[in-house]
């Protein structure tokens, strides 16, 4: 049986993924800073692309991350492909969603569900840039916060919040409409 890393209970976890930032001077946009105010932990779901993202997020709360298919070599060497966490009796699995590569016809959601169904209570993934919180037919809650910077097909710029206490609550937090005021850090 794989080892689960124990984390706090109760806990509030900020979820972010697919930032695709390639500059060393990235700063957390104000709306994300406000959304993550008071979180105990931030999980980045891969495609960080530049370490400056993790450094900037770490100014808000401790950060854990998984590697994505677009991450630079230094991140590929440093980040795991999967995190297994446990808060109280709630098991959490975290992946980017691009693996396993031998099943390229599967969506990131299908890959995450195949990896985590019957194994964890909450499966968190990225890769698709498609924000979603979905309870499967079983007990698995799947969460994808989408992308805060590159929404692609969904046109929603989002992050997520996972709260675990006597209940499990996952929700998406949308960015404000684009405009001069929201683009300032």
C-alpha positions, 0 to 999 in steps of 0.5 A: 500500500502506498504511503500517504503523507499526513497533513493537518486536519482541519485544513483549507487548501488552495488549488492552482494549476496550469499557470504556464509562466515562463518568467522569473519575475512573476507575481501572484495576481491580487485576486489569487492572493485574496482567494488564498488568504488564510489557506494552510497549504497550496497545491500546484497541479503542474505546468508551473513552467518556471520556479518563480511561480512556486516561490511567489505562492510560497509567500502566501502559504506552504506549497506542494506541487506535482510535475506537469508535461510543460515544466522545465527540467529543474522542476521535472527533476525536483517535483513528483508525478503524484502526491498522496496526502491524508487529512484526518481520515480523508485521503487525497491524490494529486496528479497533473493528468498527462500520465500514463502516456500509454493511454493518450486517448483518455482525458485528464479527468479519465486518467485521474479517475482511473488512478484514484477511484476506490483509492482516495476520497478526493482526486485533484488534477490539472492538464485540461485547463477545464475547471470542474468539481464532480462527484463520481458514481462512487465515493471519489470527488474529482477536482480540477481548478482549471487555469488562472491564466490560460483558460483555453476552451472553458473561458473561465480563469479559476483557482480552487479551494478544498476545505476538509473538516467534518465535511469535504467542500470543494469549490471553484473561485473565478477571476474577476473580469479582465481589466486594468485594475485586475491586471495589477498585482 
